[in-house]
Amino acid sequence: MANQNKIIITCAVTGSIHTPSMSPYLPVTAQEIATAAIEAAEAGAAIVHLHARNPVDGRPDQSTEAFAPFLQVIKQRSNCVVNITTGGAATMSVEERVRPAKVFAPEVASLNMGSMNFALFPMLERFKTFEHDWEQPYLESSRDRIFRNTFGDIEHILRTCADNGTRFEIECYDIGHLYTLAHFVERGLVKAPFFVQSVFGILGGIGTHPEDVAHMKRTADRLFGNDYHWSVLGAGRHQLPIATQAIALGGNVRVGLEDSLWIGKGKLARSSAEQVTKVRQIIEGLGASIATPDEARQILQLKGGDKVSF
């Protein structure tokens, strides 16, 4: 399953890493998030990966009230697969993070496979002026912040969503996270096919060298064989180079303003759809083709958009 004829593009449109002052194009309100997701799907994304934000100051918001408005609009206007984060933000409890996936029972939810340093403070070297008083302290405090995803936390998310029929975008920021996944597979808490999202370029996780990408794939191949589908995301300026390497290796890709604000050197992306269009050009230029939402549902064995609770 690690290689397939159709490549799945996931698009993460806002996230909890970047703050509103970093880009005027970062979606904040429910309307902006819905529009960004729909436009990304129209550009070729089969899956949209969704976080919510406070509409006033752009702060990460994991309340169900923040998710509901844009989930309903996206479902009405697009056939894309909706993926709800359980990562939320590193400042949140696991109970807070899992609640939207529990309530809305999406086809896919993200699931982080390990506790880690998750350093955002290097962005302070580039961005000096902030509109909202929470932004600079949020970035600075990541020097001493651990993004907690213990074995107990992971099991809590898996068991909380067990009756939803939700599958997971399993986010692996380092090699050890693959072995954590193997542990839960052995215990029967995660069922094949696994959708493994390898994350490169977060300070605290694996790096962005081509050998890092190859090592992640080799390890996943050895652990999971034909039982998984591999996808990658590269943070910041590494987004498209890592996507290109993965495409050449038969992998799937994730783009979007959650992962990178940029479309080229020193040039802000005006939308996540712009990044989807760019990576689609790379895919098709390499002689591959993109998966439609329904093809992604078949590949990942998802329950279908008619079985969600929004």
HUGI-V849753 format. One record per run of one state. SS is the DSSP state (@ for helix, = for strand, . for the rest). FROM is the first residue (numbers start at 1). TO is the last residue. If there is no record, write none. Layout:
ss:SS from:FROM to:TO
ss:SS from:FROM to:TO
//
This chain:
ss:. from:1 to:5
ss:= from:6 to:7
ss:. from:8 to:8
ss:= from:9 to:12
ss:. from:13 to:19
ss:@ from:20 to:22
ss:. from:23 to:29
ss:@ from:30 to:43
ss:. from:44 to:46
ss:= from:47 to:50
ss:. from:51 to:52
ss:= from:53 to:53
ss:. from:54 to:59
ss:= from:60 to:60
ss:. from:61 to:63
ss:@ from:64 to:77
ss:. from:78 to:80
ss:= from:81 to:84
ss:. from:85 to:93
ss:@ from:94 to:104
ss:. from:105 to:107
ss:= from:108 to:112
ss:. from:113 to:115
ss:= from:116 to:117
ss:. from:118 to:118
ss:= from:119 to:119
ss:. from:120 to:120
ss:@ from:121 to:125
ss:. from:126 to:132
ss:@ from:133 to:144
ss:. from:145 to:145
ss:= from:146 to:147
ss:. from:148 to:150
ss:@ from:151 to:160
ss:. from:161 to:166
ss:= from:167 to:172
ss:. from:173 to:174
ss:@ from:175 to:186
ss:. from:187 to:193
ss:= from:194 to:200
ss:. from:201 to:202
ss:= from:203 to:203
ss:. from:204 to:209
ss:@ from:210 to:227
ss:= from:228 to:234
ss:. from:235 to:235
ss:@ from:236 to:248
ss:. from:249 to:251
ss:= from:252 to:255
ss:. from:256 to:261
ss:= from:262 to:264
ss:. from:265 to:266
ss:= from:267 to:268
ss:. from:269 to:271
ss:@ from:272 to:285
ss:. from:286 to:288
ss:= from:289 to:290
ss:. from:291 to:292
ss:@ from:293 to:300
ss:. from:301 to:304
ss:@ from:305 to:307
ss:. from:308 to:310
//
